[in-house]
Amino acid sequence: MTFIDLTNTAIHRTRYLNKWTKFIERMIEGYSLRKSANLIGGITHVTLFYRRHKILSSLKQIDISNF
């Protein structure tokens, strides 16, 4: 088994890594998935749906009691 820096992260085994930042920016700005897909280009709203859930799942795992 091989481990890399991205193992057990939201972006592990995902495509279009360069579009993650753009999508997170659109999420913060409050755009819908369809609008985000149109603005980013080359990615579907269905893919963004799964990405959003990966991001939210990762955020749930962060222990904020230390902050």
CHARMM internal coordinates of N, CA and C (Angstrom, degrees):
IC EDIT
DIST 1 N 1 CA 1.4470
DIST 1 CA 1 C 1.5264
ANGL 1 N 1 CA 1 C 108.47
DIST 1 C 2 N 1.3112
ANGL 1 CA 1 C 2 N 116.43
DIHE 1 N 1 CA 1 C 2 N 137.69
DIST 2 N 2 CA 1.4560
ANGL 1 C 2 N 2 CA 122.02
DIHE 1 CA 1 C 2 N 2 CA -178.51
DIST 2 CA 2 C 1.5211
ANGL 2 N 2 CA 2 C 110.06
DIHE 1 C 2 N 2 CA 2 C -112.21
DIST 2 C 3 N 1.3250
ANGL 2 CA 2 C 3 N 115.83
DIHE 2 N 2 CA 2 C 3 N 137.48
DIST 3 N 3 CA 1.4554
ANGL 2 C 3 N 3 CA 121.24
DIHE 2 CA 2 C 3 N 3 CA 177.41
DIST 3 CA 3 C 1.5216
ANGL 3 N 3 CA 3 C 108.81
DIHE 2 C 3 N 3 CA 3 C -118.43
DIST 3 C 4 N 1.3074
ANGL 3 CA 3 C 4 N 115.58
DIHE 3 N 3 CA 3 C 4 N 141.25
DIST 4 N 4 CA 1.4546
ANGL 3 C 4 N 4 CA 121.55
DIHE 3 CA 3 C 4 N 4 CA 177.37
DIST 4 CA 4 C 1.5170
ANGL 4 N 4 CA 4 C 108.45
DIHE 3 C 4 N 4 CA 4 C -128.67
DIST 4 C 5 N 1.3145
ANGL 4 CA 4 C 5 N 116.93
DIHE 4 N 4 CA 4 C 5 N 177.54
DIST 5 N 5 CA 1.4682
ANGL 4 C 5 N 5 CA 120.91
DIHE 4 CA 4 C 5 N 5 CA -179.18
DIST 5 CA 5 C 1.5246
ANGL 5 N 5 CA 5 C 113.00
DIHE 4 C 5 N 5 CA 5 C -58.90
DIST 5 C 6 N 1.3193
ANGL 5 CA 5 C 6 N 117.45
DIHE 5 N 5 CA 5 C 6 N -26.59
DIST 6 N 6 CA 1.4642
ANGL 5 C 6 N 6 CA 120.81
DIHE 5 CA 5 C 6 N 6 CA -176.12
DIST 6 CA 6 C 1.5291
ANGL 6 N 6 CA 6 C 113.32
DIHE 5 C 6 N 6 CA 6 C -91.48
DIST 6 C 7 N 1.3278
ANGL 6 CA 6 C 7 N 118.16
DIHE 6 N 6 CA 6 C 7 N -4.04
DIST 7 N 7 CA 1.4612
ANGL 6 C 7 N 7 CA 121.22
DIHE 6 CA 6 C 7 N 7 CA -178.76
DIST 7 CA 7 C 1.5252
ANGL 7 N 7 CA 7 C 109.80
DIHE 6 C 7 N 7 CA 7 C -58.57
DIST 7 C 8 N 1.3224
ANGL 7 CA 7 C 8 N 116.22
DIHE 7 N 7 CA 7 C 8 N 134.85
DIST 8 N 8 CA 1.4686
ANGL 7 C 8 N 8 CA 124.33
DIHE 7 CA 7 C 8 N 8 CA -179.43
DIST 8 CA 8 C 1.5284
ANGL 8 N 8 CA 8 C 113.25
DIHE 7 C 8 N 8 CA 8 C 62.85
DIST 8 C 9 N 1.3112
ANGL 8 CA 8 C 9 N 117.38
DIHE 8 N 8 CA 8 C 9 N 30.31
DIST 9 N 9 CA 1.4593
ANGL 8 C 9 N 9 CA 121.52
DIHE 8 CA 8 C 9 N 9 CA 173.88
DIST 9 CA 9 C 1.5225
ANGL 9 N 9 CA 9 C 108.78
DIHE 8 C 9 N 9 CA 9 C -116.09
DIST 9 C 10 N 1.3089
ANGL 9 CA 9 C 10 N 116.06
DIHE 9 N 9 CA 9 C 10 N 168.98
DIST 10 N 10 CA 1.4661
ANGL 9 C 10 N 10 CA 120.73
DIHE 9 CA 9 C 10 N 10 CA -179.48
DIST 10 CA 10 C 1.5234
ANGL 10 N 10 CA 10 C 112.10
DIHE 9 C 10 N 10 CA 10 C -64.76
DIST 10 C 11 N 1.3160
ANGL 10 CA 10 C 11 N 117.06
DIHE 10 N 10 CA 10 C 11 N -26.07
DIST 11 N 11 CA 1.4640
ANGL 10 C 11 N 11 CA 119.14
DIHE 10 CA 10 C 11 N 11 CA -176.65
DIST 11 CA 11 C 1.5258
ANGL 11 N 11 CA 11 C 113.51
DIHE 10 C 11 N 11 CA 11 C -98.01
DIST 11 C 12 N 1.3046
ANGL 11 CA 11 C 12 N 117.42
DIHE 11 N 11 CA 11 C 12 N 4.88
DIST 12 N 12 CA 1.4680
ANGL 11 C 12 N 12 CA 120.76
DIHE 11 CA 11 C 12 N 12 CA 177.22
DIST 12 CA 12 C 1.5243
ANGL 12 N 12 CA 12 C 109.62
DIHE 11 C 12 N 12 CA 12 C -64.91
DIST 12 C 13 N 1.3204
ANGL 12 CA 12 C 13 N 116.42
DIHE 12 N 12 CA 12 C 13 N 130.22
DIST 13 N 13 CA 1.4639
ANGL 12 C 13 N 13 CA 123.93
DIHE 12 CA 12 C 13 N 13 CA 179.23
DIST 13 CA 13 C 1.5330
ANGL 13 N 13 CA 13 C 114.08
DIHE 12 C 13 N 13 CA 13 C 60.59
DIST 13 C 14 N 1.3008
ANGL 13 CA 13 C 14 N 117.01
DIHE 13 N 13 CA 13 C 14 N 36.12
DIST 14 N 14 CA 1.4606
ANGL 13 C 14 N 14 CA 119.80
DIHE 13 CA 13 C 14 N 14 CA 175.44
DIST 14 CA 14 C 1.5125
ANGL 14 N 14 CA 14 C 109.69
DIHE 13 C 14 N 14 CA 14 C -114.35
DIST 14 C 15 N 1.3011
ANGL 14 CA 14 C 15 N 115.01
DIHE 14 N 14 CA 14 C 15 N 156.28
DIST 15 N 15 CA 1.4600
ANGL 14 C 15 N 15 CA 121.41
DIHE 14 CA 14 C 15 N 15 CA 176.62
DIST 15 CA 15 C 1.5174
ANGL 15 N 15 CA 15 C 109.31
DIHE 14 C 15 N 15 CA 15 C -97.46
DIST 15 C 16 N 1.2991
ANGL 15 CA 15 C 16 N 115.74
DIHE 15 N 15 CA 15 C 16 N 170.87
DIST 16 N 16 CA 1.4681
ANGL 15 C 16 N 16 CA 122.51
DIHE 15 CA 15 C 16 N 16 CA 176.54
DIST 16 CA 16 C 1.5320
ANGL 16 N 16 CA 16 C 111.88
DIHE 15 C 16 N 16 CA 16 C 57.31
DIST 16 C 17 N 1.3160
ANGL 16 CA 16 C 17 N 116.96
DIHE 16 N 16 CA 16 C 17 N 47.90
DIST 17 N 17 CA 1.4653
ANGL 16 C 17 N 17 CA 120.40
DIHE 16 CA 16 C 17 N 17 CA -178.75
DIST 17 CA 17 C 1.5200
ANGL 17 N 17 CA 17 C 112.52
DIHE 16 C 17 N 17 CA 17 C -57.32
DIST 17 C 18 N 1.3193
ANGL 17 CA 17 C 18 N 117.30
DIHE 17 N 17 CA 17 C 18 N -31.88
DIST 18 N 18 CA 1.4646
ANGL 17 C 18 N 18 CA 120.72
DIHE 17 CA 17 C 18 N 18 CA -179.57
DIST 18 CA 18 C 1.5324
ANGL 18 N 18 CA 18 C 112.56
DIHE 17 C 18 N 18 CA 18 C -68.14
DIST 18 C 19 N 1.3228
ANGL 18 CA 18 C 19 N 117.29
DIHE 18 N 18 CA 18 C 19 N -14.66
DIST 19 N 19 CA 1.4651
ANGL 18 C 19 N 19 CA 120.14
DIHE 18 CA 18 C 19 N 19 CA -177.54
DIST 19 CA 19 C 1.5285
ANGL 19 N 19 CA 19 C 112.67
DIHE 18 C 19 N 19 CA 19 C -96.39
DIST 19 C 20 N 1.3336
ANGL 19 CA 19 C 20 N 117.79
DIHE 19 N 19 CA 19 C 20 N -5.05
DIST 20 N 20 CA 1.4688
ANGL 19 C 20 N 20 CA 120.61
DIHE 19 CA 19 C 20 N 20 CA 179.49
DIST 20 CA 20 C 1.5262
ANGL 20 N 20 CA 20 C 111.40
DIHE 19 C 20 N 20 CA 20 C -60.23
DIST 20 C 21 N 1.3203
ANGL 20 CA 20 C 21 N 116.80
DIHE 20 N 20 CA 20 C 21 N -47.98
DIST 21 N 21 CA 1.4667
ANGL 20 C 21 N 21 CA 120.84
DIHE 20 CA 20 C 21 N 21 CA -178.43
DIST 21 CA 21 C 1.5217
ANGL 21 N 21 CA 21 C 110.87
DIHE 20 C 21 N 21 CA 21 C -60.37
DIST 21 C 22 N 1.3170
ANGL 21 CA 21 C 22 N 115.86
DIHE 21 N 21 CA 21 C 22 N -44.17
DIST 22 N 22 CA 1.4669
ANGL 21 C 22 N 22 CA 119.50
DIHE 21 CA 21 C 22 N 22 CA 179.23
DIST 22 CA 22 C 1.5207
ANGL 22 N 22 CA 22 C 110.80
DIHE 21 C 22 N 22 CA 22 C -60.99
DIST 22 C 23 N 1.3382
ANGL 22 CA 22 C 23 N 116.47
DIHE 22 N 22 CA 22 C 23 N -41.41
DIST 23 N 23 CA 1.4591
ANGL 22 C 23 N 23 CA 119.38
DIHE 22 CA 22 C 23 N 23 CA -179.72
DIST 23 CA 23 C 1.5217
ANGL 23 N 23 CA 23 C 111.35
DIHE 22 C 23 N 23 CA 23 C -66.84
DIST 23 C 24 N 1.3166
ANGL 23 CA 23 C 24 N 117.91
DIHE 23 N 23 CA 23 C 24 N -42.76
DIST 24 N 24 CA 1.4659
ANGL 23 C 24 N 24 CA 120.50
DIHE 23 CA 23 C 24 N 24 CA 179.39
DIST 24 CA 24 C 1.5249
ANGL 24 N 24 CA 24 C 110.22
DIHE 23 C 24 N 24 CA 24 C -61.70
DIST 24 C 25 N 1.3168
ANGL 24 CA 24 C 25 N 117.04
DIHE 24 N 24 CA 24 C 25 N -39.76
DIST 25 N 25 CA 1.4711
ANGL 24 C 25 N 25 CA 120.45
DIHE 24 CA 24 C 25 N 25 CA 176.20
DIST 25 CA 25 C 1.5214
ANGL 25 N 25 CA 25 C 110.59
DIHE 24 C 25 N 25 CA 25 C -60.85
DIST 25 C 26 N 1.3479
ANGL 25 CA 25 C 26 N 117.47
DIHE 25 N 25 CA 25 C 26 N -43.83
DIST 26 N 26 CA 1.4680
ANGL 25 C 26 N 26 CA 120.34
DIHE 25 CA 25 C 26 N 26 CA 179.02
DIST 26 CA 26 C 1.5246
ANGL 26 N 26 CA 26 C 110.73
DIHE 25 C 26 N 26 CA 26 C -64.96
DIST 26 C 27 N 1.3390
ANGL 26 CA 26 C 27 N 117.64
DIHE 26 N 26 CA 26 C 27 N -37.27
DIST 27 N 27 CA 1.4716
ANGL 26 C 27 N 27 CA 121.17
DIHE 26 CA 26 C 27 N 27 CA 177.44
DIST 27 CA 27 C 1.5225
ANGL 27 N 27 CA 27 C 110.53
DIHE 26 C 27 N 27 CA 27 C -60.71
DIST 27 C 28 N 1.3290
ANGL 27 CA 27 C 28 N 115.72
DIHE 27 N 27 CA 27 C 28 N -47.20
DIST 28 N 28 CA 1.4688
ANGL 27 C 28 N 28 CA 120.96
DIHE 27 CA 27 C 28 N 28 CA -179.14
DIST 28 CA 28 C 1.5269
ANGL 28 N 28 CA 28 C 110.49
DIHE 27 C 28 N 28 CA 28 C -62.59
DIST 28 C 29 N 1.3187
ANGL 28 CA 28 C 29 N 116.33
DIHE 28 N 28 CA 28 C 29 N -36.90
DIST 29 N 29 CA 1.4658
ANGL 28 C 29 N 29 CA 120.84
DIHE 28 CA 28 C 29 N 29 CA 179.31
DIST 29 CA 29 C 1.5230
ANGL 29 N 29 CA 29 C 112.48
DIHE 28 C 29 N 29 CA 29 C -74.86
DIST 29 C 30 N 1.3482
ANGL 29 CA 29 C 30 N 117.62
DIHE 29 N 29 CA 29 C 30 N -10.98
DIST 30 N 30 CA 1.4587
ANGL 29 C 30 N 30 CA 121.19
DIHE 29 CA 29 C 30 N 30 CA 175.36
DIST 30 CA 30 C 1.5201
ANGL 30 N 30 CA 30 C 115.55
DIHE 29 C 30 N 30 CA 30 C 88.08
DIST 30 C 31 N 1.3228
ANGL 30 CA 30 C 31 N 118.14
DIHE 30 N 30 CA 30 C 31 N 16.37
DIST 31 N 31 CA 1.4572
ANGL 30 C 31 N 31 CA 120.27
DIHE 30 CA 30 C 31 N 31 CA 179.31
DIST 31 CA 31 C 1.5299
ANGL 31 N 31 CA 31 C 111.07
DIHE 30 C 31 N 31 CA 31 C -72.23
DIST 31 C 32 N 1.3161
ANGL 31 CA 31 C 32 N 116.19
DIHE 31 N 31 CA 31 C 32 N 150.38
DIST 32 N 32 CA 1.4630
ANGL 31 C 32 N 32 CA 120.95
DIHE 31 CA 31 C 32 N 32 CA 174.78
DIST 32 CA 32 C 1.5260
ANGL 32 N 32 CA 32 C 109.09
DIHE 31 C 32 N 32 CA 32 C -70.42
DIST 32 C 33 N 1.3215
ANGL 32 CA 32 C 33 N 115.36
DIHE 32 N 32 CA 32 C 33 N 167.17
DIST 33 N 33 CA 1.4580
ANGL 32 C 33 N 33 CA 119.69
DIHE 32 CA 32 C 33 N 33 CA 179.23
DIST 33 CA 33 C 1.5278
ANGL 33 N 33 CA 33 C 111.43
DIHE 32 C 33 N 33 CA 33 C -63.74
DIST 33 C 34 N 1.3216
ANGL 33 CA 33 C 34 N 116.95
DIHE 33 N 33 CA 33 C 34 N -42.60
DIST 34 N 34 CA 1.4687
ANGL 33 C 34 N 34 CA 120.33
DIHE 33 CA 33 C 34 N 34 CA 179.58
DIST 34 CA 34 C 1.5300
ANGL 34 N 34 CA 34 C 111.67
DIHE 33 C 34 N 34 CA 34 C -64.17
DIST 34 C 35 N 1.3242
ANGL 34 CA 34 C 35 N 116.21
DIHE 34 N 34 CA 34 C 35 N -43.88
DIST 35 N 35 CA 1.4666
ANGL 34 C 35 N 35 CA 120.31
DIHE 34 CA 34 C 35 N 35 CA 178.99
DIST 35 CA 35 C 1.5267
ANGL 35 N 35 CA 35 C 109.96
DIHE 34 C 35 N 35 CA 35 C -64.88
DIST 35 C 36 N 1.3319
ANGL 35 CA 35 C 36 N 117.19
DIHE 35 N 35 CA 35 C 36 N -41.87
DIST 36 N 36 CA 1.4652
ANGL 35 C 36 N 36 CA 121.35
DIHE 35 CA 35 C 36 N 36 CA 177.82
DIST 36 CA 36 C 1.5191
ANGL 36 N 36 CA 36 C 110.91
DIHE 35 C 36 N 36 CA 36 C -60.27
DIST 36 C 37 N 1.3278
ANGL 36 CA 36 C 37 N 116.65
DIHE 36 N 36 CA 36 C 37 N -44.47
DIST 37 N 37 CA 1.4653
ANGL 36 C 37 N 37 CA 121.04
DIHE 36 CA 36 C 37 N 37 CA 179.89
DIST 37 CA 37 C 1.5230
ANGL 37 N 37 CA 37 C 110.32
DIHE 36 C 37 N 37 CA 37 C -61.17
DIST 37 C 38 N 1.3270
ANGL 37 CA 37 C 38 N 117.43
DIHE 37 N 37 CA 37 C 38 N -41.35
DIST 38 N 38 CA 1.4632
ANGL 37 C 38 N 38 CA 121.17
DIHE 37 CA 37 C 38 N 38 CA 178.86
DIST 38 CA 38 C 1.5257
ANGL 38 N 38 CA 38 C 111.64
DIHE 37 C 38 N 38 CA 38 C -65.82
DIST 38 C 39 N 1.3245
ANGL 38 CA 38 C 39 N 116.81
DIHE 38 N 38 CA 38 C 39 N -40.96
DIST 39 N 39 CA 1.4609
ANGL 38 C 39 N 39 CA 120.65
DIHE 38 CA 38 C 39 N 39 CA -178.99
DIST 39 CA 39 C 1.5273
ANGL 39 N 39 CA 39 C 112.07
DIHE 38 C 39 N 39 CA 39 C -70.37
DIST 39 C 40 N 1.3246
ANGL 39 CA 39 C 40 N 116.92
DIHE 39 N 39 CA 39 C 40 N -39.13
DIST 40 N 40 CA 1.4612
ANGL 39 C 40 N 40 CA 121.03
DIHE 39 CA 39 C 40 N 40 CA -178.13
DIST 40 CA 40 C 1.5184
ANGL 40 N 40 CA 40 C 110.87
DIHE 39 C 40 N 40 CA 40 C -76.16
DIST 40 C 41 N 1.3223
ANGL 40 CA 40 C 41 N 116.45
DIHE 40 N 40 CA 40 C 41 N -44.18
DIST 41 N 41 CA 1.4657
ANGL 40 C 41 N 41 CA 121.71
DIHE 40 CA 40 C 41 N 41 CA 179.44
DIST 41 CA 41 C 1.5132
ANGL 41 N 41 CA 41 C 112.78
DIHE 40 C 41 N 41 CA 41 C 78.20
DIST 41 C 42 N 1.3304
ANGL 41 CA 41 C 42 N 115.45
DIHE 41 N 41 CA 41 C 42 N 141.68
DIST 42 N 42 CA 1.4474
ANGL 41 C 42 N 42 CA 121.12
DIHE 41 CA 41 C 42 N 42 CA 176.18
DIST 42 CA 42 C 1.5152
ANGL 42 N 42 CA 42 C 114.86
DIHE 41 C 42 N 42 CA 42 C 76.02
DIST 42 C 43 N 1.3156
ANGL 42 CA 42 C 43 N 117.31
DIHE 42 N 42 CA 42 C 43 N 16.27
DIST 43 N 43 CA 1.4647
ANGL 42 C 43 N 43 CA 122.16
DIHE 42 CA 42 C 43 N 43 CA 179.89
DIST 43 CA 43 C 1.5254
ANGL 43 N 43 CA 43 C 107.40
DIHE 42 C 43 N 43 CA 43 C -148.20
DIST 43 C 44 N 1.3282
ANGL 43 CA 43 C 44 N 117.32
DIHE 43 N 43 CA 43 C 44 N 144.28
DIST 44 N 44 CA 1.4653
ANGL 43 C 44 N 44 CA 119.93
DIHE 43 CA 43 C 44 N 44 CA -176.60
DIST 44 CA 44 C 1.5186
ANGL 44 N 44 CA 44 C 111.34
DIHE 43 C 44 N 44 CA 44 C -93.48
DIST 44 C 45 N 1.3274
ANGL 44 CA 44 C 45 N 114.83
DIHE 44 N 44 CA 44 C 45 N 161.33
DIST 45 N 45 CA 1.4626
ANGL 44 C 45 N 45 CA 119.51
DIHE 44 CA 44 C 45 N 45 CA 177.27
DIST 45 CA 45 C 1.5266
ANGL 45 N 45 CA 45 C 111.30
DIHE 44 C 45 N 45 CA 45 C -66.19
DIST 45 C 46 N 1.3297
ANGL 45 CA 45 C 46 N 116.68
DIHE 45 N 45 CA 45 C 46 N -26.24
DIST 46 N 46 CA 1.4708
ANGL 45 C 46 N 46 CA 120.54
DIHE 45 CA 45 C 46 N 46 CA 177.80
DIST 46 CA 46 C 1.5336
ANGL 46 N 46 CA 46 C 109.82
DIHE 45 C 46 N 46 CA 46 C -66.70
DIST 46 C 47 N 1.3234
ANGL 46 CA 46 C 47 N 116.61
DIHE 46 N 46 CA 46 C 47 N -43.91
DIST 47 N 47 CA 1.4625
ANGL 46 C 47 N 47 CA 120.57
DIHE 46 CA 46 C 47 N 47 CA 176.50
DIST 47 CA 47 C 1.5130
ANGL 47 N 47 CA 47 C 110.60
DIHE 46 C 47 N 47 CA 47 C -61.49
DIST 47 C 48 N 1.3143
ANGL 47 CA 47 C 48 N 117.24
DIHE 47 N 47 CA 47 C 48 N -41.13
DIST 48 N 48 CA 1.4626
ANGL 47 C 48 N 48 CA 121.05
DIHE 47 CA 47 C 48 N 48 CA 179.15
DIST 48 CA 48 C 1.5231
ANGL 48 N 48 CA 48 C 111.50
DIHE 47 C 48 N 48 CA 48 C -66.51
DIST 48 C 49 N 1.3210
ANGL 48 CA 48 C 49 N 117.61
DIHE 48 N 48 CA 48 C 49 N -31.94
DIST 49 N 49 CA 1.4622
ANGL 48 C 49 N 49 CA 121.68
DIHE 48 CA 48 C 49 N 49 CA 175.72
DIST 49 CA 49 C 1.5308
ANGL 49 N 49 CA 49 C 109.98
DIHE 48 C 49 N 49 CA 49 C -58.59
DIST 49 C 50 N 1.3319
ANGL 49 CA 49 C 50 N 116.03
DIHE 49 N 49 CA 49 C 50 N -48.56
DIST 50 N 50 CA 1.4611
ANGL 49 C 50 N 50 CA 120.09
DIHE 49 CA 49 C 50 N 50 CA 179.62
DIST 50 CA 50 C 1.5228
ANGL 50 N 50 CA 50 C 111.88
DIHE 49 C 50 N 50 CA 50 C -67.44
DIST 50 C 51 N 1.3085
ANGL 50 CA 50 C 51 N 116.78
DIHE 50 N 50 CA 50 C 51 N -36.78
DIST 51 N 51 CA 1.4696
ANGL 50 C 51 N 51 CA 119.87
DIHE 50 CA 50 C 51 N 51 CA 177.14
DIST 51 CA 51 C 1.5176
ANGL 51 N 51 CA 51 C 111.30
DIHE 50 C 51 N 51 CA 51 C -64.13
DIST 51 C 52 N 1.3242
ANGL 51 CA 51 C 52 N 116.53
DIHE 51 N 51 CA 51 C 52 N -42.25
DIST 52 N 52 CA 1.4629
ANGL 51 C 52 N 52 CA 119.81
DIHE 51 CA 51 C 52 N 52 CA 179.63
DIST 52 CA 52 C 1.5136
ANGL 52 N 52 CA 52 C 110.63
DIHE 51 C 52 N 52 CA 52 C -58.78
DIST 52 C 53 N 1.3231
ANGL 52 CA 52 C 53 N 116.56
DIHE 52 N 52 CA 52 C 53 N -42.16
DIST 53 N 53 CA 1.4624
ANGL 52 C 53 N 53 CA 119.53
DIHE 52 CA 52 C 53 N 53 CA 179.89
DIST 53 CA 53 C 1.5253
ANGL 53 N 53 CA 53 C 112.22
DIHE 52 C 53 N 53 CA 53 C -69.28
DIST 53 C 54 N 1.3163
ANGL 53 CA 53 C 54 N 118.05
DIHE 53 N 53 CA 53 C 54 N -32.52
DIST 54 N 54 CA 1.4608
ANGL 53 C 54 N 54 CA 120.62
DIHE 53 CA 53 C 54 N 54 CA 174.61
DIST 54 CA 54 C 1.5266
ANGL 54 N 54 CA 54 C 110.30
DIHE 53 C 54 N 54 CA 54 C -65.26
DIST 54 C 55 N 1.3159
ANGL 54 CA 54 C 55 N 116.24
DIHE 54 N 54 CA 54 C 55 N -42.50
DIST 55 N 55 CA 1.4665
ANGL 54 C 55 N 55 CA 120.71
DIHE 54 CA 54 C 55 N 55 CA 179.54
DIST 55 CA 55 C 1.5212
ANGL 55 N 55 CA 55 C 110.23
DIHE 54 C 55 N 55 CA 55 C -63.92
DIST 55 C 56 N 1.3248
ANGL 55 CA 55 C 56 N 116.70
DIHE 55 N 55 CA 55 C 56 N -48.90
DIST 56 N 56 CA 1.4647
ANGL 55 C 56 N 56 CA 120.38
DIHE 55 CA 55 C 56 N 56 CA -178.11
DIST 56 CA 56 C 1.5244
ANGL 56 N 56 CA 56 C 111.34
DIHE 55 C 56 N 56 CA 56 C -64.06
DIST 56 C 57 N 1.3179
ANGL 56 CA 56 C 57 N 117.31
DIHE 56 N 56 CA 56 C 57 N -38.08
DIST 57 N 57 CA 1.4584
ANGL 56 C 57 N 57 CA 121.24
DIHE 56 CA 56 C 57 N 57 CA 177.32
DIST 57 CA 57 C 1.5290
ANGL 57 N 57 CA 57 C 110.63
DIHE 56 C 57 N 57 CA 57 C -64.23
DIST 57 C 58 N 1.3121
ANGL 57 CA 57 C 58 N 117.04
DIHE 57 N 57 CA 57 C 58 N -40.85
DIST 58 N 58 CA 1.4638
ANGL 57 C 58 N 58 CA 121.11
DIHE 57 CA 57 C 58 N 58 CA 178.39
DIST 58 CA 58 C 1.5197
ANGL 58 N 58 CA 58 C 111.23
DIHE 57 C 58 N 58 CA 58 C -65.58
DIST 58 C 59 N 1.3217
ANGL 58 CA 58 C 59 N 116.36
DIHE 58 N 58 CA 58 C 59 N -39.91
DIST 59 N 59 CA 1.4642
ANGL 58 C 59 N 59 CA 119.88
DIHE 58 CA 58 C 59 N 59 CA 179.18
DIST 59 CA 59 C 1.5276
ANGL 59 N 59 CA 59 C 111.63
DIHE 58 C 59 N 59 CA 59 C -65.02
DIST 59 C 60 N 1.3221
ANGL 59 CA 59 C 60 N 117.55
DIHE 59 N 59 CA 59 C 60 N -34.73
DIST 60 N 60 CA 1.4629
ANGL 59 C 60 N 60 CA 121.32
DIHE 59 CA 59 C 60 N 60 CA 178.32
DIST 60 CA 60 C 1.5223
ANGL 60 N 60 CA 60 C 112.04
DIHE 59 C 60 N 60 CA 60 C -63.46
DIST 60 C 61 N 1.3237
ANGL 60 CA 60 C 61 N 116.76
DIHE 60 N 60 CA 60 C 61 N -29.03
DIST 61 N 61 CA 1.4560
ANGL 60 C 61 N 61 CA 121.52
DIHE 60 CA 60 C 61 N 61 CA -176.21
DIST 61 CA 61 C 1.5254
ANGL 61 N 61 CA 61 C 113.36
DIHE 60 C 61 N 61 CA 61 C -81.60
DIST 61 C 62 N 1.3039
ANGL 61 CA 61 C 62 N 117.61
DIHE 61 N 61 CA 61 C 62 N -9.80
DIST 62 N 62 CA 1.4709
ANGL 61 C 62 N 62 CA 121.11
DIHE 61 CA 61 C 62 N 62 CA -179.32
DIST 62 CA 62 C 1.5219
ANGL 62 N 62 CA 62 C 108.99
DIHE 61 C 62 N 62 CA 62 C -76.05
DIST 62 C 63 N 1.3304
ANGL 62 CA 62 C 63 N 114.96
DIHE 62 N 62 CA 62 C 63 N 130.01
DIST 63 N 63 CA 1.4666
ANGL 62 C 63 N 63 CA 120.89
DIHE 62 CA 62 C 63 N 63 CA 177.53
DIST 63 CA 63 C 1.5238
ANGL 63 N 63 CA 63 C 108.09
DIHE 62 C 63 N 63 CA 63 C -84.75
DIST 63 C 64 N 1.3305
ANGL 63 CA 63 C 64 N 116.54
DIHE 63 N 63 CA 63 C 64 N 107.02
DIST 64 N 64 CA 1.4641
ANGL 63 C 64 N 64 CA 120.49
DIHE 63 CA 63 C 64 N 64 CA -176.69
DIST 64 CA 64 C 1.5297
ANGL 64 N 64 CA 64 C 112.73
DIHE 63 C 64 N 64 CA 64 C -91.43
DIST 64 C 65 N 1.3105
ANGL 64 CA 64 C 65 N 117.37
DIHE 64 N 64 CA 64 C 65 N 1.47
DIST 65 N 65 CA 1.4554
ANGL 64 C 65 N 65 CA 119.91
DIHE 64 CA 64 C 65 N 65 CA -179.10
DIST 65 CA 65 C 1.5317
ANGL 65 N 65 CA 65 C 111.26
DIHE 64 C 65 N 65 CA 65 C -67.94
DIST 65 C 66 N 1.3146
ANGL 65 CA 65 C 66 N 118.22
DIHE 65 N 65 CA 65 C 66 N -20.60
DIST 66 N 66 CA 1.4733
ANGL 65 C 66 N 66 CA 121.93
DIHE 65 CA 65 C 66 N 66 CA 179.42
DIST 66 CA 66 C 1.5164
ANGL 66 N 66 CA 66 C 112.88
DIHE 65 C 66 N 66 CA 66 C -84.75
DIST 66 C 67 N 1.3321
ANGL 66 CA 66 C 67 N 118.55
DIHE 66 N 66 CA 66 C 67 N -7.35
DIST 67 N 67 CA 1.4662
ANGL 66 C 67 N 67 CA 120.84
DIHE 66 CA 66 C 67 N 67 CA -177.41
DIST 67 CA 67 C 1.4796
ANGL 67 N 67 CA 67 C 112.01
DIHE 66 C 67 N 67 CA 67 C -92.23
END
COOR INIT
IC SEED 1 N 1 CA 1 C
IC BUILD
